[in-house]
Amino acid sequence: MTKGTAIFAAVILALLNGCQKDTSVSKNPLPTATVEIPKSISKPDPFPGFDISNSNTQNKYGCVGQVRNERGEFVGSGVLVAPAVVLTAGHVIDGEQLQYFITGDKAYIIEKVILHPGYKTGEEIVHDLGILILTEGCDEPPAKMITDKSELTQRESLTTVGYSKQIKKVSKPGTFWYYGTVEEEPQYMKFLPVNGHVWFGDSGGAVFEETGKLAGIIASMMIVDATIVDQSATRVDKYYDWIVDTAQNEGCSFE
């Protein structure tokens, strides 16, 4: 990255951070009463089954970032799979003017948005996948994708990484496990929670299998009577050829 590009990226990131709610503390706060909370009372865990990851710190899941629109508003998650190629859910792309992919303290400009050609049949979402092409390569190492369903074993433990309320979450071991696919929806993998939830904002986030390869892009969930009865991720192995061919047609390379 050139010095000018680095300065530009820093300015963009500063502007985007300006879109966040001001949570700073006044230099001269008003006096407040101190209330001691009994030790027997604890606050509920806002993200059960997850560890909170600082999105401004590089880590092994730096390939998962935020997707924002032209106004700097957070709209979902995305996963870097090549230096300038990001996967996300199709419904994150649909109807949005996307402009930024943010990870590792940097904002990358989105040059092109590509929705899967079979995304919808009528009003029904069928192929919930999209590709974002960045104007430059991302500094974070991209995720390696599985290329065949045989790389997934039924009942194996999975790790999900995504954002909720713009907070990056990494699921704890044992929270999610691979259930399989259903005959009616072979393009989706089903993953069920043991003690956690996928919250709003996770759409477009990553589902990693046990060896650390990207297996799916978080797509949807269904709740009945406060219980999750279905969670789906778009299978990257099912779309691997389309992903690679589409990206290479845009001049992007896979390492």
VENSUL-V819953 format. One line per field, one symbol per residue. ss: DSSP state (h for helix, s for strand, l for the rest). psi: psi as a letter, one per 30 degrees, with the letter a starting at -180 (. if undefined). burial: # if it has 9 or more other ideal C-beta (glycine too) atoms within 8 Angstrom, else .. A space follows every 10 residues. Layout:
ss = ???
psi = ???
burial = ???
//
This chain:
ss = llhhhhhhhh hhhhhhhlll llllllllll llllllllll llllllllls ssslllllll lllssssssl lllsssssss ssllsssslh hhhllllsss sssllsssss ssssslllls sllsslllls ssssllllll llllslllhh hlllllssss ssssllssss sllllsssss ssllssssss ssslllllll lllllsssll lllsssssss ssssllssss ssssshhhhh hhhhhhhhhl lllll
psi = kleeeeeeee eeeeeefffl kjglkkfilk klkkkkkkff klkkjfikgl kkkjfgkkaf gffkakklaf ggkkfallkk flegkkklke feejgkjkfk kklhgkkkkj ekkjkkfgek jbfkkeiikl kkklflkkfk klkkklfkff fkkkglklkk kakkhgkkkk klkfeklkea llefiffkkk kkkehllklk ffkfakjkaf fglkelkkel lkkkhgkkfk kkkkkfefge eeeeeeeefg gklk.
burial = ....##..#. .##.##.... .......... .......... ......#.## ..#.#..... #########. .#.####### ########## ###....#.# ####.##### ..####..#. ....###### ####.#.#.# .##.##..#. ##...##### ####.##### ##..#####. #.....#### ####.#.##. #########. ..######## .......#.. ########## ..##.###.# .#.#.
//
